[in-house]
Amino acid sequence: MGELKQALDSARAAIPMTKALSSARSVERLGDFAGQLEPYGTSMMVQEFRDHLNRELAA
């Protein structure tokens, strides 16, 4: 809906909760969200979010 920053902020806030749940479905949903960001892939905000997501989920 064009609110990229708000969507990224909300998803970033969900990462610690997802890790705490150890839920494969939650991790999958975050991955799906990251995939939906493809049209904005050149945005620095999106690149930083994806890097953060990958680091957090790998830990």
N, CA, C, O and CB atoms as a CASP TS submission, in Angstrom:
PFRMAT TS
TARGET T0000
AUTHOR 0000-0000-0000
METHOD Language model
MODEL 1
PARENT N/A
ATOM      1  N   MET     1       0.819  -1.194   0.000  1.00  0.00           N
ATOM      2  CA  MET     1       0.000   0.000   0.000  1.00  0.00           C
ATOM      3  C   MET     1       0.859   1.253   0.000  1.00  0.00           C
ATOM      4  O   MET     1       0.370   2.351   0.269  1.00  0.00           O
ATOM      5  CB  MET     1      -0.930   0.001   1.196  1.00  0.00           C
ATOM      6  N   GLY     2       2.127   1.089  -0.299  1.00  0.00           N
ATOM      7  CA  GLY     2       2.992   2.252  -0.433  1.00  0.00           C
ATOM      8  C   GLY     2       3.615   2.754   0.845  1.00  0.00           C
ATOM      9  O   GLY     2       4.283   3.787   0.836  1.00  0.00           O
ATOM     10  N   GLU     3       3.420   2.062   1.935  1.00  0.00           N
ATOM     11  CA  GLU     3       3.985   2.482   3.220  1.00  0.00           C
ATOM     12  C   GLU     3       5.184   1.600   3.547  1.00  0.00           C
ATOM     13  O   GLU     3       5.169   0.846   4.520  1.00  0.00           O
ATOM     14  CB  GLU     3       2.916   2.406   4.357  1.00  0.00           C
ATOM     15  N   LEU     4       6.206   1.702   2.733  1.00  0.00           N
ATOM     16  CA  LEU     4       7.369   0.830   2.848  1.00  0.00           C
ATOM     17  C   LEU     4       8.036   0.930   4.210  1.00  0.00           C
ATOM     18  O   LEU     4       8.308  -0.095   4.836  1.00  0.00           O
ATOM     19  CB  LEU     4       8.368   1.159   1.771  1.00  0.00           C
ATOM     20  N   LYS     5       8.301   2.130   4.677  1.00  0.00           N
ATOM     21  CA  LYS     5       8.987   2.284   5.957  1.00  0.00           C
ATOM     22  C   LYS     5       8.176   1.671   7.092  1.00  0.00           C
ATOM     23  O   LYS     5       8.731   0.983   7.948  1.00  0.00           O
ATOM     24  CB  LYS     5       9.256   3.761   6.242  1.00  0.00           C
ATOM     25  N   GLN     6       6.885   1.910   7.106  1.00  0.00           N
ATOM     26  CA  GLN     6       6.034   1.368   8.164  1.00  0.00           C
ATOM     27  C   GLN     6       6.011  -0.171   8.103  1.00  0.00           C
ATOM     28  O   GLN     6       6.062  -0.836   9.138  1.00  0.00           O
ATOM     29  CB  GLN     6       4.595   1.936   8.041  1.00  0.00           C
ATOM     30  N   ALA     7       5.935  -0.722   6.903  1.00  0.00           N
ATOM     31  CA  ALA     7       5.932  -2.172   6.749  1.00  0.00           C
ATOM     32  C   ALA     7       7.248  -2.779   7.231  1.00  0.00           C
ATOM     33  O   ALA     7       7.252  -3.804   7.912  1.00  0.00           O
ATOM     34  CB  ALA     7       5.680  -2.552   5.289  1.00  0.00           C
ATOM     35  N   LEU     8       8.350  -2.149   6.880  1.00  0.00           N
ATOM     36  CA  LEU     8       9.655  -2.650   7.316  1.00  0.00           C
ATOM     37  C   LEU     8       9.820  -2.535   8.826  1.00  0.00           C
ATOM     38  O   LEU     8      10.357  -3.443   9.461  1.00  0.00           O
ATOM     39  CB  LEU     8      10.776  -1.891   6.612  1.00  0.00           C
ATOM     40  N   ASP     9       9.369  -1.439   9.400  1.00  0.00           N
ATOM     41  CA  ASP     9       9.445  -1.270  10.854  1.00  0.00           C
ATOM     42  C   ASP     9       8.631  -2.348  11.568  1.00  0.00           C
ATOM     43  O   ASP     9       9.084  -2.915  12.562  1.00  0.00           O
ATOM     44  CB  ASP     9       8.944   0.130  11.261  1.00  0.00           C
ATOM     45  N   SER    10       7.439  -2.627  11.065  1.00  0.00           N
ATOM     46  CA  SER    10       6.589  -3.648  11.676  1.00  0.00           C
ATOM     47  C   SER    10       7.220  -5.035  11.555  1.00  0.00           C
ATOM     48  O   SER    10       7.214  -5.811  12.510  1.00  0.00           O
ATOM     49  CB  SER    10       5.199  -3.643  11.027  1.00  0.00           C
ATOM     50  N   ALA    11       7.759  -5.337  10.387  1.00  0.00           N
ATOM     51  CA  ALA    11       8.394  -6.634  10.180  1.00  0.00           C
ATOM     52  C   ALA    11       9.646  -6.769  11.040  1.00  0.00           C
ATOM     53  O   ALA    11       9.911  -7.836  11.594  1.00  0.00           O
ATOM     54  CB  ALA    11       8.744  -6.830   8.700  1.00  0.00           C
ATOM     55  N   ARG    12      10.409  -5.694  11.151  1.00  0.00           N
ATOM     56  CA  ARG    12      11.621  -5.725  11.994  1.00  0.00           C
ATOM     57  C   ARG    12      11.250  -5.994  13.458  1.00  0.00           C
ATOM     58  O   ARG    12      11.957  -6.716  14.161  1.00  0.00           O
ATOM     59  CB  ARG    12      12.403  -4.380  11.878  1.00  0.00           C
ATOM     60  N   ALA    13      10.142  -5.411  13.905  1.00  0.00           N
ATOM     61  CA  ALA    13       9.682  -5.638  15.283  1.00  0.00           C
ATOM     62  C   ALA    13       9.221  -7.078  15.488  1.00  0.00           C
ATOM     63  O   ALA    13       9.265  -7.586  16.609  1.00  0.00           O
ATOM     64  CB  ALA    13       8.541  -4.673  15.631  1.00  0.00           C
ATOM     65  N   ALA    14       8.784  -7.734  14.431  1.00  0.00           N
ATOM     66  CA  ALA    14       8.300  -9.110  14.536  1.00  0.00           C
ATOM     67  C   ALA    14       9.432 -10.138  14.584  1.00  0.00           C
ATOM     68  O   ALA    14       9.212 -11.275  15.001  1.00  0.00           O
ATOM     69  CB  ALA    14       7.390  -9.418  13.373  1.00  0.00           C
ATOM     70  N   ILE    15      10.615  -9.760  14.170  1.00  0.00           N
ATOM     71  CA  ILE    15      11.721 -10.715  14.107  1.00  0.00           C
ATOM     72  C   ILE    15      12.046 -11.322  15.471  1.00  0.00           C
ATOM     73  O   ILE    15      12.147 -12.546  15.558  1.00  0.00           O
ATOM     74  CB  ILE    15      12.956 -10.039  13.545  1.00  0.00           C
ATOM     75  N   PRO    16      12.214 -10.546  16.538  1.00  0.00           N
ATOM     76  CA  PRO    16      12.520 -11.167  17.828  1.00  0.00           C
ATOM     77  C   PRO    16      11.403 -12.096  18.313  1.00  0.00           C
ATOM     78  O   PRO    16      11.677 -13.137  18.911  1.00  0.00           O
ATOM     79  CB  PRO    16      12.775 -10.092  18.870  1.00  0.00           C
ATOM     80  N   MET    17      10.164 -11.725  18.059  1.00  0.00           N
ATOM     81  CA  MET    17       9.047 -12.581  18.462  1.00  0.00           C
ATOM     82  C   MET    17       9.063 -13.884  17.675  1.00  0.00           C
ATOM     83  O   MET    17       8.775 -14.951  18.218  1.00  0.00           O
ATOM     84  CB  MET    17       7.706 -11.855  18.260  1.00  0.00           C
ATOM     85  N   THR    18       9.398 -13.790  16.404  1.00  0.00           N
ATOM     86  CA  THR    18       9.470 -14.980  15.563  1.00  0.00           C
ATOM     87  C   THR    18      10.563 -15.918  16.053  1.00  0.00           C
ATOM     88  O   THR    18      10.369 -17.133  16.110  1.00  0.00           O
ATOM     89  CB  THR    18       9.719 -14.593  14.102  1.00  0.00           C
ATOM     90  N   LYS    19      11.702 -15.359  16.402  1.00  0.00           N
ATOM     91  CA  LYS    19      12.795 -16.178  16.917  1.00  0.00           C
ATOM     92  C   LYS    19      12.400 -16.837  18.229  1.00  0.00           C
ATOM     93  O   LYS    19      12.731 -18.001  18.455  1.00  0.00           O
ATOM     94  CB  LYS    19      14.058 -15.332  17.109  1.00  0.00           C
ATOM     95  N   ALA    20      11.699 -16.118  19.096  1.00  0.00           N
ATOM     96  CA  ALA    20      11.301 -16.656  20.394  1.00  0.00           C
ATOM     97  C   ALA    20      10.293 -17.792  20.235  1.00  0.00           C
ATOM     98  O   ALA    20      10.292 -18.735  21.027  1.00  0.00           O
ATOM     99  CB  ALA    20      10.712 -15.548  21.270  1.00  0.00           C
ATOM    100  N   LEU    21       9.449 -17.710  19.234  1.00  0.00           N
ATOM    101  CA  LEU    21       8.436 -18.745  19.012  1.00  0.00           C
ATOM    102  C   LEU    21       9.027 -20.024  18.431  1.00  0.00           C
ATOM    103  O   LEU    21       8.465 -21.105  18.611  1.00  0.00           O
ATOM    104  CB  LEU    21       7.357 -18.222  18.088  1.00  0.00           C
ATOM    105  N   SER    22      10.134 -19.913  17.750  1.00  0.00           N
ATOM    106  CA  SER    22      10.733 -21.041  17.039  1.00  0.00           C
ATOM    107  C   SER    22       9.722 -21.695  16.106  1.00  0.00           C
ATOM    108  O   SER    22       9.679 -22.918  15.973  1.00  0.00           O
ATOM    109  CB  SER    22      11.278 -22.072  18.032  1.00  0.00           C
ATOM    110  N   SER    23       8.923 -20.873  15.474  1.00  0.00           N
ATOM    111  CA  SER    23       7.860 -21.347  14.600  1.00  0.00           C
ATOM    112  C   SER    23       8.300 -21.303  13.146  1.00  0.00           C
ATOM    113  O   SER    23       8.647 -20.243  12.623  1.00  0.00           O
ATOM    114  CB  SER    23       6.593 -20.514  14.796  1.00  0.00           C
ATOM    115  N   ALA    24       8.285 -22.458  12.500  1.00  0.00           N
ATOM    116  CA  ALA    24       8.658 -22.514  11.092  1.00  0.00           C
ATOM    117  C   ALA    24       7.695 -21.684  10.252  1.00  0.00           C
ATOM    118  O   ALA    24       8.105 -21.044   9.283  1.00  0.00           O
ATOM    119  CB  ALA    24       8.682 -23.967  10.597  1.00  0.00           C
ATOM    120  N   ARG    25       6.433 -21.691  10.617  1.00  0.00           N
ATOM    121  CA  ARG    25       5.440 -20.915   9.860  1.00  0.00           C
ATOM    122  C   ARG    25       5.732 -19.417   9.965  1.00  0.00           C
ATOM    123  O   ARG    25       5.627 -18.699   8.971  1.00  0.00           O
ATOM    124  CB  ARG    25       4.010 -21.217  10.372  1.00  0.00           C
ATOM    125  N   SER    26       6.093 -18.946  11.142  1.00  0.00           N
ATOM    126  CA  SER    26       6.409 -17.523  11.314  1.00  0.00           C
ATOM    127  C   SER    26       7.636 -17.136  10.511  1.00  0.00           C
ATOM    128  O   SER    26       7.667 -16.079   9.880  1.00  0.00           O
ATOM    129  CB  SER    26       6.628 -17.195  12.792  1.00  0.00           C
ATOM    130  N   VAL    27       8.639 -17.985  10.537  1.00  0.00           N
ATOM    131  CA  VAL    27       9.853 -17.724   9.753  1.00  0.00           C
ATOM    132  C   VAL    27       9.502 -17.702   8.265  1.00  0.00           C
ATOM    133  O   VAL    27      10.004 -16.863   7.516  1.00  0.00           O
ATOM    134  CB  VAL    27      10.948 -18.801  10.043  1.00  0.00           C
ATOM    135  N   GLU    28       8.646 -18.620   7.847  1.00  0.00           N
ATOM    136  CA  GLU    28       8.220 -18.659   6.453  1.00  0.00           C
ATOM    137  C   GLU    28       7.488 -17.374   6.067  1.00  0.00           C
ATOM    138  O   GLU    28       7.691 -16.842   4.975  1.00  0.00           O
ATOM    139  CB  GLU    28       7.321 -19.874   6.206  1.00  0.00           C
ATOM    140  N   ARG    29       6.648 -16.886   6.956  1.00  0.00           N
ATOM    141  CA  ARG    29       5.900 -15.656   6.664  1.00  0.00           C
ATOM    142  C   ARG    29       6.843 -14.462   6.519  1.00  0.00           C
ATOM    143  O   ARG    29       6.653 -13.621   5.641  1.00  0.00           O
ATOM    144  CB  ARG    29       4.867 -15.379   7.772  1.00  0.00           C
ATOM    145  N   LEU    30       7.855 -14.391   7.376  1.00  0.00           N
ATOM    146  CA  LEU    30       8.833 -13.306   7.230  1.00  0.00           C
ATOM    147  C   LEU    30       9.581 -13.429   5.907  1.00  0.00           C
ATOM    148  O   LEU    30       9.861 -12.431   5.244  1.00  0.00           O
ATOM    149  CB  LEU    30       9.831 -13.313   8.405  1.00  0.00           C
ATOM    150  N   GLY    31       9.897 -14.654   5.536  1.00  0.00           N
ATOM    151  CA  GLY    31      10.549 -14.872   4.251  1.00  0.00           C
ATOM    152  C   GLY    31       9.655 -14.472   3.084  1.00  0.00           C
ATOM    153  O   GLY    31      10.117 -13.891   2.102  1.00  0.00           O
ATOM    154  N   ASP    32       8.367 -14.792   3.205  1.00  0.00           N
ATOM    155  CA  ASP    32       7.410 -14.378   2.169  1.00  0.00           C
ATOM    156  C   ASP    32       7.353 -12.857   2.064  1.00  0.00           C
ATOM    157  O   ASP    32       7.332 -12.294   0.970  1.00  0.00           O
ATOM    158  CB  ASP    32       6.005 -14.942   2.471  1.00  0.00           C
ATOM    159  N   PHE    33       7.327 -12.209   3.222  1.00  0.00           N
ATOM    160  CA  PHE    33       7.309 -10.741   3.232  1.00  0.00           C
ATOM    161  C   PHE    33       8.550 -10.197   2.535  1.00  0.00           C
ATOM    162  O   PHE    33       8.460  -9.293   1.705  1.00  0.00           O
ATOM    163  CB  PHE    33       7.228 -10.201   4.683  1.00  0.00           C
ATOM    164  N   ALA    34       9.701 -10.753   2.877  1.00  0.00           N
ATOM    165  CA  ALA    34      10.954 -10.297   2.255  1.00  0.00           C
ATOM    166  C   ALA    34      10.899 -10.485   0.745  1.00  0.00           C
ATOM    167  O   ALA    34      11.421  -9.654   0.002  1.00  0.00           O
ATOM    168  CB  ALA    34      12.164 -11.059   2.842  1.00  0.00           C
ATOM    169  N   GLY    35      10.276 -11.562   0.282  1.00  0.00           N
ATOM    170  CA  GLY    35      10.135 -11.786  -1.146  1.00  0.00           C
ATOM    171  C   GLY    35       9.228 -10.767  -1.814  1.00  0.00           C
ATOM    172  O   GLY    35       9.452 -10.393  -2.966  1.00  0.00           O
ATOM    173  N   GLN    36       8.214 -10.320  -1.103  1.00  0.00           N
ATOM    174  CA  GLN    36       7.289  -9.333  -1.651  1.00  0.00           C
ATOM    175  C   GLN    36       7.931  -7.958  -1.791  1.00  0.00           C
ATOM    176  O   GLN    36       7.364  -7.063  -2.418  1.00  0.00           O
ATOM    177  CB  GLN    36       6.060  -9.236  -0.777  1.00  0.00           C
ATOM    178  N   LEU    37       9.100  -7.796  -1.213  1.00  0.00           N
ATOM    179  CA  LEU    37       9.811  -6.524  -1.295  1.00  0.00           C
ATOM    180  C   LEU    37      10.609  -6.386  -2.585  1.00  0.00           C
ATOM    181  O   LEU    37      11.251  -5.362  -2.816  1.00  0.00           O
ATOM    182  CB  LEU    37      10.732  -6.372  -0.110  1.00  0.00           C
ATOM    183  N   GLU    38      10.570  -7.415  -3.422  1.00  0.00           N
ATOM    184  CA  GLU    38      11.379  -7.416  -4.643  1.00  0.00           C
ATOM    185  C   GLU    38      11.225  -6.146  -5.485  1.00  0.00           C
ATOM    186  O   GLU    38      12.232  -5.649  -5.990  1.00  0.00           O
ATOM    187  CB  GLU    38      11.016  -8.609  -5.479  1.00  0.00           C
ATOM    188  N   PRO    39      10.019  -5.596  -5.662  1.00  0.00           N
ATOM    189  CA  PRO    39       9.906  -4.363  -6.457  1.00  0.00           C
ATOM    190  C   PRO    39      10.678  -3.187  -5.854  1.00  0.00           C
ATOM    191  O   PRO    39      10.966  -2.208  -6.542  1.00  0.00           O
ATOM    192  CB  PRO    39       8.448  -3.981  -6.604  1.00  0.00           C
ATOM    193  N   TYR    40      11.006  -3.290  -4.573  1.00  0.00           N
ATOM    194  CA  TYR    40      11.731  -2.219  -3.880  1.00  0.00           C
ATOM    195  C   TYR    40      13.163  -2.642  -3.557  1.00  0.00           C
ATOM    196  O   TYR    40      13.819  -2.034  -2.712  1.00  0.00           O
ATOM    197  CB  TYR    40      10.997  -1.823  -2.589  1.00  0.00           C
ATOM    198  N   GLY    41      13.640  -3.680  -4.229  1.00  0.00           N
ATOM    199  CA  GLY    41      14.928  -4.284  -3.921  1.00  0.00           C
ATOM    200  C   GLY    41      16.122  -3.354  -3.991  1.00  0.00           C
ATOM    201  O   GLY    41      17.145  -3.620  -3.361  1.00  0.00           O
ATOM    202  N   THR    42      16.016  -2.274  -4.740  1.00  0.00           N
ATOM    203  CA  THR    42      17.148  -1.339  -4.823  1.00  0.00           C
ATOM    204  C   THR    42      17.139  -0.319  -3.692  1.00  0.00           C
ATOM    205  O   THR    42      18.098   0.436  -3.527  1.00  0.00           O
ATOM    206  CB  THR    42      17.132  -0.614  -6.159  1.00  0.00           C
ATOM    207  N   SER    43      16.071  -0.293  -2.923  1.00  0.00           N
ATOM    208  CA  SER    43      15.972   0.641  -1.803  1.00  0.00           C
ATOM    209  C   SER    43      16.948   0.245  -0.696  1.00  0.00           C
ATOM    210  O   SER    43      17.038  -0.927  -0.330  1.00  0.00           O
ATOM    211  CB  SER    43      14.528   0.685  -1.257  1.00  0.00           C
ATOM    212  N   MET    44      17.668   1.213  -0.173  1.00  0.00           N
ATOM    213  CA  MET    44      18.608   0.952   0.917  1.00  0.00           C
ATOM    214  C   MET    44      17.876   0.386   2.134  1.00  0.00           C
ATOM    215  O   MET    44      18.400  -0.490   2.822  1.00  0.00           O
ATOM    216  CB  MET    44      19.365   2.242   1.300  1.00  0.00           C
ATOM    217  N   MET    45      16.661   0.885   2.403  1.00  0.00           N
ATOM    218  CA  MET    45      15.880   0.382   3.544  1.00  0.00           C
ATOM    219  C   MET    45      15.599  -1.106   3.394  1.00  0.00           C
ATOM    220  O   MET    45      15.687  -1.857   4.366  1.00  0.00           O
ATOM    221  CB  MET    45      14.554   1.155   3.679  1.00  0.00           C
ATOM    222  N   VAL    46      15.266  -1.530   2.200  1.00  0.00           N
ATOM    223  CA  VAL    46      14.955  -2.940   1.951  1.00  0.00           C
ATOM    224  C   VAL    46      16.225  -3.782   2.060  1.00  0.00           C
ATOM    225  O   VAL    46      16.201  -4.860   2.654  1.00  0.00           O
ATOM    226  CB  VAL    46      14.304  -3.121   0.554  1.00  0.00           C
ATOM    227  N   GLN    47      17.302  -3.313   1.508  1.00  0.00           N
ATOM    228  CA  GLN    47      18.563  -4.041   1.602  1.00  0.00           C
ATOM    229  C   GLN    47      18.990  -4.206   3.055  1.00  0.00           C
ATOM    230  O   GLN    47      19.420  -5.286   3.458  1.00  0.00           O
ATOM    231  CB  GLN    47      19.656  -3.323   0.810  1.00  0.00           C
ATOM    232  N   GLU    48      18.874  -3.146   3.836  1.00  0.00           N
ATOM    233  CA  GLU    48      19.231  -3.215   5.256  1.00  0.00           C
ATOM    234  C   GLU    48      18.312  -4.166   6.007  1.00  0.00           C
ATOM    235  O   GLU    48      18.767  -4.927   6.862  1.00  0.00           O
ATOM    236  CB  GLU    48      19.174  -1.823   5.892  1.00  0.00           C
ATOM    237  N   PHE    49      17.007  -4.128   5.689  1.00  0.00           N
ATOM    238  CA  PHE    49      16.072  -5.039   6.344  1.00  0.00           C
ATOM    239  C   PHE    49      16.422  -6.484   6.029  1.00  0.00           C
ATOM    240  O   PHE    49      16.471  -7.326   6.925  1.00  0.00           O
ATOM    241  CB  PHE    49      14.633  -4.738   5.913  1.00  0.00           C
ATOM    242  N   ARG    50      16.666  -6.774   4.748  1.00  0.00           N
ATOM    243  CA  ARG    50      16.993  -8.149   4.362  1.00  0.00           C
ATOM    244  C   ARG    50      18.275  -8.628   5.040  1.00  0.00           C
ATOM    245  O   ARG    50      18.343  -9.769   5.498  1.00  0.00           O
ATOM    246  CB  ARG    50      17.137  -8.253   2.840  1.00  0.00           C
ATOM    247  N   ASP    51      19.275  -7.779   5.107  1.00  0.00           N
ATOM    248  CA  ASP    51      20.514  -8.136   5.795  1.00  0.00           C
ATOM    249  C   ASP    51      20.244  -8.427   7.266  1.00  0.00           C
ATOM    250  O   ASP    51      20.739  -9.413   7.811  1.00  0.00           O
ATOM    251  CB  ASP    51      21.553  -7.011   5.658  1.00  0.00           C
ATOM    252  N   HIS    52      19.468  -7.577   7.894  1.00  0.00           N
ATOM    253  CA  HIS    52      19.121  -7.750   9.314  1.00  0.00           C
ATOM    254  C   HIS    52      18.345  -9.047   9.503  1.00  0.00           C
ATOM    255  O   HIS    52      18.643  -9.818  10.415  1.00  0.00           O
ATOM    256  CB  HIS    52      18.290  -6.543   9.834  1.00  0.00           C
ATOM    257  N   LEU    53      17.360  -9.295   8.657  1.00  0.00           N
ATOM    258  CA  LEU    53      16.553 -10.516   8.749  1.00  0.00           C
ATOM    259  C   LEU    53      17.441 -11.748   8.619  1.00  0.00           C
ATOM    260  O   LEU    53      17.337 -12.681   9.415  1.00  0.00           O
ATOM    261  CB  LEU    53      15.457 -10.531   7.660  1.00  0.00           C
ATOM    262  N   ASN    54      18.294 -11.747   7.635  1.00  0.00           N
ATOM    263  CA  ASN    54      19.187 -12.908   7.438  1.00  0.00           C
ATOM    264  C   ASN    54      20.109 -13.142   8.626  1.00  0.00           C
ATOM    265  O   ASN    54      20.309 -14.281   9.047  1.00  0.00           O
ATOM    266  CB  ASN    54      20.026 -12.716   6.182  1.00  0.00           C
ATOM    267  N   ARG    55      20.673 -12.060   9.168  1.00  0.00           N
ATOM    268  CA  ARG    55      21.556 -12.195  10.351  1.00  0.00           C
ATOM    269  C   ARG    55      20.777 -12.746  11.538  1.00  0.00           C
ATOM    270  O   ARG    55      21.241 -13.660  12.220  1.00  0.00           O
ATOM    271  CB  ARG    55      22.191 -10.825  10.726  1.00  0.00           C
ATOM    272  N   GLU    56      19.602 -12.194  11.783  1.00  0.00           N
ATOM    273  CA  GLU    56      18.815 -12.601  12.949  1.00  0.00           C
ATOM    274  C   GLU    56      18.324 -14.046  12.853  1.00  0.00           C
ATOM    275  O   GLU    56      18.354 -14.783  13.839  1.00  0.00           O
ATOM    276  CB  GLU    56      17.629 -11.674  13.118  1.00  0.00           C
ATOM    277  N   LEU    57      17.884 -14.438  11.688  1.00  0.00           N
ATOM    278  CA  LEU    57      17.348 -15.797  11.551  1.00  0.00           C
ATOM    279  C   LEU    57      18.462 -16.838  11.492  1.00  0.00           C
ATOM    280  O   LEU    57      18.228 -18.014  11.770  1.00  0.00           O
ATOM    281  CB  LEU    57      16.477 -15.898  10.298  1.00  0.00           C
ATOM    282  N   ALA    58      19.668 -16.412  11.130  1.00  0.00           N
ATOM    283  CA  ALA    58      20.798 -17.337  11.113  1.00  0.00           C
ATOM    284  C   ALA    58      21.346 -17.561  12.521  1.00  0.00           C
ATOM    285  O   ALA    58      21.985 -18.579  12.787  1.00  0.00           O
ATOM    286  CB  ALA    58      21.905 -16.810  10.194  1.00  0.00           C
ATOM    287  N   ALA    59      21.098 -16.620  13.408  1.00  0.00           N
ATOM    288  CA  ALA    59      21.649 -16.701  14.771  1.00  0.00           C
ATOM    289  C   ALA    59      20.891 -17.684  15.635  1.00  0.00           C
ATOM    290  O   ALA    59      21.229 -17.867  16.805  1.00  0.00           O
ATOM    291  CB  ALA    59      21.632 -15.336  15.429  1.00  0.00           C
TER
END
